[in-house]
Amino acid sequence: MHGSVYTVSDVMTRTVVASAAGAAFKEIVRAMEGRRVSALPVVDAGHHVVGVVSEADLLRKEEFRDSAPERGPRARPPAGLHKAGAVTAADLMTSPAVTVHPDAPLGQAARVMARRKVKRLPVVDDDGVLRGIVSRSDLLRVFLRPDTDIKEEVRREVLAGRLPDGIESIDVDVHQGVVTLTGRVRDTSVVPLAVRLVRSVEGVVDVRSELTGPPHRPALEPDLVQEEEARRAAPQPRS
């Protein structure tokens, strides 16, 4: 764990099955089947990641098995057709590979997966050497964090640590990852910030705010206000 922020290195799988660039088609299929994974990183002799072979790459062979490409001067080959005749990882792989650094926050890894539409990311160091692999299921493990740990971090690092002057009395309750904040704050303008900070805590599923401002004194009628001011201004009797 790295402080209050989970990183890819906290959840990644460190023992990775990789493929050499010269690995044969059937070798790749066997490796995927044996490890029950949907993609393999392809590495060179120095274990630098040079690409990724996925099930989609392998299935190009079946996709175009019974089809003939259109002929003609303006005919364009279908996307992926060149992989239908590939027999090694070097020809099958998608390159350059989409990778992530071990120190990347989990949110960054999740955004990369969503944007690039991949299910697994090779984890590489500053030199591009394979250090692990992270999958969608790995990223979800953060939501198994105990409620007690979440509560302690919210109280210690978010409320006391980052909003010490804006929080008077707040109770924190966490159930199944859902954080409920109750109590009063001196300035209600800090409530959206508090909610946003709590939501950023790793493992939080949702935040429910029941925070209110300080109690208001009842407004006095104008004549009563004058009487109150006169009473306060009157000289006090000596004892």
Sequence and secondary structure as in RCSB ss.txt:
>XXXX:A:sequence
MHGSVYTVSDVMTRTVVASAAGAAFKEIVRAMEGRRVSALPVVDAGHHVVGVVSEADLLRKEEFRDSAPERGPRA
RPPAGLHKAGAVTAADLMTSPAVTVHPDAPLGQAARVMARRKVKRLPVVDDDGVLRGIVSRSDLLRVFLRPDTDI
KEEVRREVLAGRLPDGIESIDVDVHQGVVTLTGRVRDTSVVPLAVRLVRSVEGVVDVRSELTGPPHRPALEPDLV
QEEEARRAAPQPRS
>XXXX:A:secstr
 BTTB BHHHH BSS   EETT BHHHHHHHHHHHT SEEEEE TT BEEEEEEHHHHTHHHHTTT     STT 
   TTHHHHT  BHHHHSBSS   B TTSBHHHHHHHHHHHT SEEEEE TT BEEEEEEHHHHHGGGGS HHHH
HHHIIIIIIIHH TTTEEEEEEEEETTEEEEEEEES GGGHHHHHHHHHTSTT  EEEEEEE         HHHH
HHHHHHHHS     
